[in-house]
Amino acid sequence: MATAATQSYFDAQKVLQSYQTQGVGQAESDQFVQGAIDQLQNDKGSFADNVNQVATWAIEVDEAFDRVKRGLYALVNDFGKDFPPLAGYYAEWTIYNQKWVDHLSLSRDVASEHAAVLKRFDQVFIEMVQSIKTNQDRLDVIAELGQFINEDHDRSSEMSQGFLNLKRDVEDFVGRFDAWIATTSAQLEERAKELQVEIDNLKQELQSLDKQIQEATAALLTSAAGAATMFGIIGLIVAGTTLAVLIAQRITKGNTLLSKKNELKDVNRKQVELAKIKSDFDALICDRLVLFAEIWSSVRNQSVQFQETLKGGMGALTNMRFKSELRLARGLCTPLAAGLEKYATSLVNRLAKQ
């Protein structure tokens, strides 16, 4: 079978299909575990940095939440009268923003708690398993693992559920807001098209009026054609004349043109602002935060597995696969704990600024 370094995408797909239909062979599973152990032993801190990268993503999401909040606030101020639903969207987003801050604060505490759990799992419980010498030692470890398994770490579940609920709420919000923007943008786009037609028509009408005014002035002043220009310059209108009517119409059309141009400019600005605020929703979900909320569950499940294996008797201590799983669990604890500590520290600094 091709190794990971030489496997093509096509090869990987074939292997995955065989996993789904035939399962994974023991030899291949053992090879995978040993490969993971080797990588962990050669790690120079990069895995801890990978865990800490979640803090960078969390901060980016935090900034995106705030950016959307400020953007919606600006839209309400600028266009709230034209688009009343904006105020409701802003109020709703403010609630989600505060929930995010609260969940982020909880994640900092859970990260610190999980770092401590991982250290205990590594330095106390796995160490106890590896130090078993007698059958009584085995029974004692089984009992100790049982107490560890039954510890209450509900805050990790609370954090996980909180992020999942917020993710669901935000996705629902984005769907509704996108639909509203799409409808509103379509209306704005249609209005922009209408305005452009109106502006073009007004320009033609003004050109026609200008020509008519010029012709009327020239006709009225046939003996003093040069006076026509002076009439236009000083804005003199002779009441009750055809020329007065034409100039008055010209002024009205000119004002209407200016109004339509300003409205078109405003419509275009609204479209730009709505498009801008929509783009800020793209980076709002951070799945890794939910993922590391499952660390305690993973530690607990691993402890249950070790406990069950030990219940089988002293033979477990010489089982090579069991010993490899102990080494792998221990190898995973170190970068996970280090990364979570870095994450918690990063968030302390971030939350202190809020």
URWORA-V279683 format. One record per helix or strand of 2 or more residues. SS is the DSSP state (~ for helix, > for strand). FROM is the first residue (numbers start at 0). LEN is the number of residues. If there is no record, write none. Layout:
SS	FROM	LEN
SS	FROM	LEN
//
This chain:
~	8	14
~	25	16
~	45	34
~	84	46
~	134	15
~	153	67
~	226	8
~	241	38
~	286	6
~	294	17
~	313	5
~	319	33
//
